[in-house]
């Protein structure tokens, strides 16, 4: 193993509670943090790795933990790390030498030649070497050597140590897993106590996931019985050289974490037997939070295992029990620091006062007698009696001690410890002062959008005058008693007439329940304020009536009455503290509409609809008549005025009484040759029809014939005689008022 390169082995002795618990030691970071470690000789921090040696001959480098570690209770361990062996080296010697990981009682402090991988002669402990120099061929190789003993082989080289059961030497791994190279390789080493021989370790070693070692190692030489040593790593170069580097190194050596190291429970000696018994397993939850995750072993004076810890018998005097806590599912070390110190002493029960609440003035409180701290000894039991007579005679025990309803009284408890010691405790039952409440009534104005309900602020209910109380609000007495269905919107509670209940609780936790009546104040509206109908141009008086304390109109007025025109108004009417909003409408009266006009010669008949009858009619807007007929109307344009019973501004239309020729003589002399209504051509929908004496239409004048009739039908003259005609049109006003004019005409044709 001349010029061997030591492969850095990172050992994790980790205690897990179903997982790795904590990284007690590690070499990681950039730059690597070495707090708690000693760098020896040429070992140095190089960015994110530890460089044990440079690529230089005759160098020695090591790094070790500053404090020794006791592995007495560690039955499992695990190692993980990354390593690299590189550099130019010395080609003729295989670029030696290699690394060693060790747990040694006597770690190296000075130079060791390359062949020893940095391990001093006669060093004792666990050594795992990663060797890259073939002593036979003086060429490069890759082998793992393991020694669990003393380094006293040939040339103090573990390669030559073949102590039976304590060593391992792998085949040359160079063809498949060469140790020398530019990239880091990952190593895992797992070990645990061999069940077949508790002094031996079962060790497995993997490189990049490939298992190389899997066997049991027995201690030999100075490693036998060794429990304390130093973890470290070393490398040395001789005539050949290489750079040896490690990184991401972590060491886990946690023991099972316990909450306390020493427990001093109360124990007593039973006067009847002169000794006592104790359940040592009952203290497990004082050592760890979840005892079910661990196993416990108990040892009496002199390290004697206790076979029945749940019923351990002791006598007078102090007895110290050692407790070893083990996590069977992890790699953490067992914790043997636990101690149970048994010092028997006399037992005395404690007199206690329990104070309860006379809730809702029920005449007593419900007491949990089992909560009385009559004993500080864990596991003590109590039987409760109303009188000492009952206790002494063991009769009439209280059958429901966890919910005992009682007024102020004194009862008695017979207290027994797990060790069989007994004493009597007096329990005084006292009552807190009752919470004083009274029934209250709250009134709220009706909500306008839902007048059967009101908006209540329940916090204003005057149910108590006692300070320091808290209140909760409930819709029923049962809810208040059971503390369910609490009203959370107590500041803005919407409700019809009804009741709610307030649970008033003081600082002692006592309560009383008060009833609160909820009254919705009905809305009060004006009985005099009604909608009105007026002329569009008029105003009217709106009167909200007497009896209100305040008025506020939509106009801004605050008087009882306002003068209003057509429109929609509201007024806020206040009665006491309540306000209602009442709307009122002032409608414009419906204007009458002239639906049609009939003209017969000089008689005009006007037809009206809408508005309010009776109607009045006029041709000048000054002189009015009740008849809708006007006779002897002048020819040409005239005005017709109409108003209804509201006497509003009249409506008017313009009509035309045509200038009619009643006789035509269609003889071509240019005088009265045709009936001509072309003067009305500007009217809408103008139609001129002529009928014979039997009512048959014989002519229709329209735009195509310029609204004329020359006394012919289909180009032939009609016989002399009387003919009827009708003319209809729509006036050019907003209403397109229809007008119908009719009359007769004499046609004189000379055959």
Secondary structure, 3 states (H helix, E strand, C coil): CCCEEECCCCCECCCECCCECCCCEEECECCECCCCEEEEECCEEECCEEEEECCCCCCEEEEEECCCEECCCCCEEEEEEEEEEECCCCHHHCCCEEEEEEEECCCCCCCCCHHHCCCCCCCEEEEEEEEEECCCCCCEEEEEEEEEEECCCHHHCHHHCCCCCCEEECCCCHHHHCCECCCCEEEEEEEEEECCEEEEEEEEEEECCEEEEEEEECCCHHHCCCCEEEEEEEEECCCCCCEEEEEEEEECCCECCCCCCEECCEECCCCCCCCEEECHHHHHHHHCCCHHHCEEEEECHHHCECCCHHHEEECCCEEEEEEEEECCCCCCECEEEEEEEEEECCCCCCCEEEEECCHHHCCCEEECHHHCCCCCCCCCEEEEECCHHHHHHCCCCCCCHHHEEECCEEEEEEEECCCCCEEEEEEEEEECCCCCCCCEEEEEEEECCEEEEEEECHHHCCCCCCCCCEEEEECCHHHHHHCCCECCCCCCEEECCEEEEEEEECCCCCEEEEEEEEEEECCCCCCCCCCEEECCCCCEEEECCCCCCEEEECCCCCCCEEEECCEEEEEEEEECCEEEEEEEEEEECCCCEEEEEEEECCEEEEEEECCCCCCEEECCCCCCECCCEECCCCCEEEEEEEECCCCCCCEEEEEEECCCCCEECCCCCCCCCCEECHHHCCCEEEEEEEECCCCCEEEEECHHHCCEECCEECCEECCCEEEEEEEEEECCCCCCCEEEEEEEEEECCCC
